Amino acid sequence: MNTNQAAFAVVPCSGIGKPFGTVSREAAYEICENLRPGDTQLVALAKLVLGDATARAAVAGTPVITIDGCKRMCASTMVKQSGGAVAREISVLDVFRRHKDLKPEGIAELNEAGLKLARVLAEEVIASLPPASSTNIAKGADHV
């Protein structure tokens, strides 16, 4: 694991078998791997649920962006229960309501509209963050 702590942890929904859950994960990958790889760290919700010490430490010591696929808001809830502070809480459904033309379909593999919705969501998140240059983090934060 990278010894430099990321400026933000990103915890997406684990809604396996649901298109909006898949959108949340795709958006998180877009943020952490393409748009802001130098200062974000992807943390798997499943690891928080299992009480993984590394995942819990990642959310406890870093502002967290949660991306939830449904009204249950499992990612946000689990981050709070794990001692983390949610800095930004995003609902895929809220983003979809603003972009009804981007209806996600598919589970293992999203359709083009679903991938575009994930990209729009990721770009909205990035637009709300301080510039990457204001963080002194080495390139390549890991996934937990």
VENCOR-V618586 format. One record per residue. RES is the residue in one small letter. SS is DSSP state (A for helix, B for strand, O for the rest). OMEGA is omega in whole degrees, 0 to 359 (999 if undefined). Layout:
BEGIN
RES;SS;OMEGA
RES;SS;OMEGA
END
This chain:
BEGIN
m;O;178
n;O;181
t;O;175
n;O;180
q;O;178
a;O;178
a;O;181
f;B;169
a;B;178
v;B;181
v;B;178
p;B;174
c;O;173
s;O;183
g;O;180
i;O;179
g;O;180
k;O;182
p;A;181
f;A;174
g;A;178
t;A;176
v;A;181
s;A;179
r;A;179
e;A;178
a;A;179
a;A;177
y;A;180
e;A;179
i;A;189
c;A;183
e;A;186
n;A;187
l;A;181
r;O;183
p;O;184
g;O;184
d;O;175
t;B;178
q;B;178
l;B;178
v;O;182
a;O;178
l;A;180
a;A;179
k;A;175
l;A;180
v;A;180
l;O;179
g;O;180
d;O;185
a;A;180
t;A;179
a;A;180
r;A;178
a;A;180
a;A;181
v;A;181
a;A;185
g;O;187
t;O;172
p;B;187
v;B;172
i;B;177
t;B;178
i;B;184
d;B;183
g;O;180
c;O;183
k;O;180
r;O;177
m;O;183
c;A;181
a;A;180
s;A;181
t;A;183
m;A;177
v;A;180
k;A;179
q;A;180
s;O;178
g;O;180
g;O;177
a;B;180
v;B;180
a;B;181
r;B;182
e;B;182
i;B;175
s;B;177
v;A;181
l;A;178
d;A;179
v;A;179
f;A;179
r;A;179
r;A;183
h;O;184
k;O;179
d;O;182
l;O;182
k;O;181
p;O;174
e;O;182
g;O;182
i;O;179
a;O;179
e;O;180
l;O;172
n;O;182
e;A;179
a;A;178
g;A;177
l;A;177
k;A;178
l;A;178
a;A;180
r;A;178
v;A;179
l;A;180
a;A;180
e;A;176
e;A;179
v;A;182
i;A;180
a;A;182
s;A;182
l;O;173
p;O;180
p;O;181
a;A;182
s;A;179
s;A;176
t;O;181
n;O;183
i;O;177
a;O;181
k;O;170
g;O;174
a;O;184
d;O;172
h;B;176
v;O;999
END
